[in-house]
C-alpha cells in the first residue's frame, strides 16, 4: 500500500461514463482518492454521500475528489446518478488503480476470508501521498479529512 511520501504511479482507467482518466490530469493538484468496496452498499453510500454533502468545503480547501471501486461503469453511473455525486467515480474493473495504490488484499467478514478492496483514503498533493486514512469514518469522512491532519 502506498504510504506518506510515496509518489502515485501513472495510470489510465475509465470513469463512470467510459471517459478515459489519466493520473497525469491530477498530478499537480490536491486530490482526495477514496477507495470503497462496492457501489450502492450501505457503508459506501454513507461515505460517498458524506463527501458529496461536504463537497463545497473540500473544494474550498482546494481538493478534487476521485472515488474508486472495481465496479463496472454501469454500476458506477447508477450510483453517481442516484446520489448526484459531483465528482467522478472510477470504474476500475481491471484493478489498475486499486493495485497502483495497493488497497487490494485479504479481508474478513462474518468469519469468512476473501480478497477485496480495503476502504482507504489517500490525500495527494502534487503527485505525492501526504496522508493515508485507513480507518475511514463512513458517516463523517469529510470532517475526518479536514480536521485530522
PLY file of the C-alpha trace (Angstrom):
ply
format ascii 1.0
element vertex 149
property float x
property float y
property float z
element edge 148
property int vertex1
property int vertex2
end_header
0.00 0.00 0.00
1.21 3.50 -0.78
2.28 5.45 2.28
3.04 9.07 3.10
5.83 10.40 0.92
5.21 7.93 -1.93
4.63 9.14 -5.48
1.39 7.98 -7.07
2.31 5.89 -10.14
0.92 6.88 -13.53
-2.31 5.13 -14.51
-5.11 5.32 -17.02
-8.60 3.98 -16.38
-12.25 4.82 -17.14
-14.78 6.83 -15.21
-18.48 6.03 -14.80
-19.22 7.42 -18.27
-16.48 5.49 -20.05
-14.23 8.56 -20.33
-10.52 7.92 -20.05
-8.99 9.26 -16.84
-5.24 9.67 -16.54
-3.44 10.35 -13.28
-1.34 12.96 -15.11
-4.50 15.14 -15.24
-4.42 15.26 -11.42
-0.69 15.01 -10.70
-0.26 18.73 -9.96
-3.42 19.09 -7.85
-4.65 18.38 -4.32
-6.70 15.21 -4.63
-8.70 13.02 -2.28
-8.65 9.49 -3.72
-11.12 7.34 -1.80
-11.41 3.61 -2.35
-14.62 1.82 -1.42
-15.55 -1.87 -1.72
-18.84 -1.74 -3.65
-21.13 0.96 -5.04
-24.61 1.30 -3.50
-23.82 -0.71 -0.36
-24.68 0.96 2.98
-21.16 1.92 4.12
-20.02 3.04 0.68
-23.18 5.08 0.18
-22.77 6.75 3.59
-19.14 7.61 2.83
-19.74 8.98 -0.68
-22.85 10.93 0.40
-20.92 12.50 3.28
-18.24 13.63 0.84
-20.95 14.92 -1.53
-22.65 16.85 1.28
-19.34 18.49 2.21
-18.04 18.89 -1.34
-18.05 22.71 -1.24
-15.94 22.71 1.95
-13.50 20.23 0.42
-13.29 22.32 -2.77
-12.73 25.45 -0.66
-9.62 23.72 0.70
-8.51 23.13 -2.89
-9.33 19.42 -3.13
-10.59 17.45 -6.09
-12.18 14.04 -5.44
-11.88 10.68 -7.15
-13.93 7.73 -5.94
-12.61 4.30 -6.91
-14.01 0.77 -6.80
-13.86 -2.31 -9.00
-17.47 -1.82 -10.06
-18.50 -1.64 -13.72
-19.09 1.67 -15.49
-22.83 0.97 -15.44
-22.89 0.33 -11.69
-20.80 3.46 -11.05
-23.10 5.52 -13.31
-26.17 4.29 -11.44
-24.50 5.05 -8.09
-23.44 8.53 -9.19
-26.81 9.40 -10.74
-28.88 8.08 -7.84
-26.98 10.13 -5.26
-25.99 13.05 -7.54
-22.27 12.94 -6.82
-20.44 15.99 -8.23
-17.16 14.06 -8.55
-16.09 11.23 -10.87
-16.23 7.57 -9.87
-13.57 5.41 -11.46
-14.76 2.04 -12.77
-11.54 0.15 -12.04
-12.68 -3.32 -13.13
-9.17 -4.47 -14.04
-7.85 -3.10 -10.70
-5.22 -0.87 -12.34
-5.71 1.95 -9.83
-6.52 -0.38 -6.92
-3.21 -2.21 -7.44
-1.28 1.03 -8.04
-2.36 2.23 -4.58
-2.07 -1.26 -3.06
-5.54 -1.45 -1.48
-6.47 -4.97 -2.68
-5.90 -7.81 -0.25
-7.26 -10.32 2.24
-10.30 -9.28 4.29
-12.55 -10.95 6.82
-16.30 -10.61 7.06
-18.56 -12.72 9.27
-15.78 -15.26 9.77
-15.03 -15.71 6.08
-11.80 -14.66 4.42
-11.74 -13.27 0.89
-9.82 -10.77 -1.21
-11.27 -7.32 -1.67
-10.73 -3.58 -1.53
-9.64 -2.12 1.76
-11.65 1.06 2.40
-8.83 3.60 2.37
-8.49 7.28 1.51
-5.34 8.92 0.20
-4.69 12.65 0.33
-2.34 13.52 -2.53
-0.65 16.83 -3.28
1.39 17.35 -6.44
1.55 13.60 -7.03
2.84 12.75 -3.54
0.79 10.99 -0.86
0.62 13.33 2.13
-1.78 11.29 4.25
-3.38 7.84 4.34
-6.64 7.26 6.21
-7.11 3.56 6.88
-9.85 3.73 9.49
-12.45 5.63 7.48
-15.44 7.04 9.38
-18.02 6.50 6.65
-20.67 8.82 8.13
-18.25 11.65 8.93
-15.44 11.21 6.44
-15.22 14.86 5.27
-14.66 16.06 8.84
-12.06 13.34 9.27
-10.25 14.60 6.16
-10.49 18.29 7.03
-9.70 18.16 10.76
-7.48 15.17 11.46
-4.25 16.25 9.84
0 1
1 2
2 3
3 4
4 5
5 6
6 7
7 8
8 9
9 10
10 11
11 12
12 13
13 14
14 15
15 16
16 17
17 18
18 19
19 20
20 21
21 22
22 23
23 24
24 25
25 26
26 27
27 28
28 29
29 30
30 31
31 32
32 33
33 34
34 35
35 36
36 37
37 38
38 39
39 40
40 41
41 42
42 43
43 44
44 45
45 46
46 47
47 48
48 49
49 50
50 51
51 52
52 53
53 54
54 55
55 56
56 57
57 58
58 59
59 60
60 61
61 62
62 63
63 64
64 65
65 66
66 67
67 68
68 69
69 70
70 71
71 72
72 73
73 74
74 75
75 76
76 77
77 78
78 79
79 80
80 81
81 82
82 83
83 84
84 85
85 86
86 87
87 88
88 89
89 90
90 91
91 92
92 93
93 94
94 95
95 96
96 97
97 98
98 99
99 100
100 101
101 102
102 103
103 104
104 105
105 106
106 107
107 108
108 109
109 110
110 111
111 112
112 113
113 114
114 115
115 116
116 117
117 118
118 119
119 120
120 121
121 122
122 123
123 124
124 125
125 126
126 127
127 128
128 129
129 130
130 131
131 132
132 133
133 134
134 135
135 136
136 137
137 138
138 139
139 140
140 141
141 142
142 143
143 144
144 145
145 146
146 147
147 148
